[in-house]
Amino acid sequence: MNTQIFNGEIFLITGIADANSLAMYVAKEIIANGGKVICTGLGLSSFHKGLSEKAQVFLQRSYSDFQLAVQQELGHTPTAILDVSLDESMEAFALGLSEQGIKLNGFLHAIAMDKTIRQKEVKPLLEVTKDEFADTMEISAFSLVRLSHFLVKHNVLAEGASICSISYIAAAKVTFHPYRNISIAKAALERITVELADELGRKQGVRVNAVRFSPYMGSKAGNATLHENDLQISDEVSPLGNAAPLDLAREVVHLFRPGTRITGEIRHVDGGYNIMG
Ligand SMILES: NC(=O)c1ccc[n+]([C@@H]2O[C@H](COP(=O)([O-])OP(=O)(O)OC[C@H]3O[C@@H](n4cnc5c(N)ncnc54)[C@H](O)[C@@H]3O)[C@@H](O)[C@H]2O)c1
């Protein structure tokens, strides 16, 4: 008897920076369950104009770290550059899928960026500039709308596909560690999830959900934000202790499972942290 969840369905995995990215755990779990993945990473493309030398080196290094991690962890897997700050990058990616006749059965949005958190210190909200606010909102929240837009426009999202993004309890509650400007973007990401669930559900049966995950220091984003002590606090507060990346990956696979009628959900994979006062 075949007990695998997928039968060759193809999922786009965004947000892999290295082997420790949450998105990497999701990619592995999809493959382990009989699915296929296409991975995209931040990198330098022909659409990037007027960048400083430093910014170019950063993008080149990001992409080579991403490719190495994918090669080492997932083996032979299709990869592409995707920068959600550029419409041209998202459109070229969607167009590329269309030209190859690829239809996605869903995608993972695992992208966040907030320049107001530096070396585990956060800027007070009162000091956040319009650009810092808009950049964080664009990359961490609006990108879910925009990427969906281009995939739908080029008809590369299959009927009944499933979209999932990764959120955090800070979308609703003030946290005890640096997380301020980005919490507003996470709230927007969750609201976008609900609105898209309605719009895309009616349009082509596409499901859209988000998962609020425990704090995790293994990734670049987590390491730039959290202290060891922060993880200990949430581990102690959570009835089951902090959830692990594999818990998250299993939940995403569940939400990606073909044919379910789960949509517009904001799930918690956090060891029960959210129920505590
Ligand atoms: N680490 C945690 O504690 C935690 C907890 C809850 C939710 N999350 C969320 O999980 C997701 C993945 O984070 P992670 O912890 O695996 O960190 P990570 O650093 O591995 O992943 C963040 C990713 O965002 C990508 N990114 C940033 N700007 C981009 C752009 N313009 N275009 C395309 N990609 C871009 C980065 O390249 C990177 O791959 C994020 O949404 C994050 O907010 C993380």
The ligand as a Gaussian input file, in Angstrom:
#p B3LYP/6-31G(d) Opt

LIG

0 1
 N       13.287000      31.842000      12.920000
 C       12.212000      32.079000      13.635000
 O       12.256000      32.205000      14.877000
 C       10.866000      32.206000      12.964000
 C        9.699000      32.037000      13.740000
 C        8.461000      32.201000      13.121000
 C        8.392000      32.522000      11.777000
 N        9.561000      32.657000      11.062000
 C        9.441000      32.999000       9.639000
 O        9.903000      31.922000       8.846000
 C       10.295000      32.430000       7.572000
 C       11.662000      31.868000       7.206000
 O       12.626000      32.364000       8.130000
 P       13.863000      31.511000       8.679000
 O       13.833000      31.606000      10.165000
 O       13.926000      30.183000       8.026000
 O       15.106000      32.432000       8.225000
 P       16.011000      32.463000       6.895000
 O       16.939000      33.603000       7.100000
 O       16.589000      31.139000       6.633000
 O       14.937000      32.801000       5.755000
 C       14.524000      34.108000       5.393000
 C       14.559000      34.128000       3.894000
 O       14.013000      35.342000       3.348000
 C       14.709000      35.541000       2.133000
 N       14.521000      36.881000       1.576000
 C       14.745000      38.085000       2.177000
 N       14.517000      39.086000       1.291000
 C       14.115000      38.506000       0.121000
 C       13.720000      38.989000      -1.162000
 N       13.726000      40.310000      -1.433000
 N       13.358000      38.102000      -2.122000
 C       13.365000      36.777000      -1.872000
 N       13.743000      36.246000      -0.691000
 C       14.104000      37.098000       0.299000
 C       16.154000      35.285000       2.519000
 O       16.976000      35.129000       1.392000
 C       15.994000      34.018000       3.331000
 O       16.085000      32.888000       2.519000
 C       10.221000      33.959000       7.676000
 O        8.989000      34.412000       7.177000
 C       10.276000      34.172000       9.185000
 O        9.714000      35.419000       9.605000
 C       10.781000      32.494000      11.616000

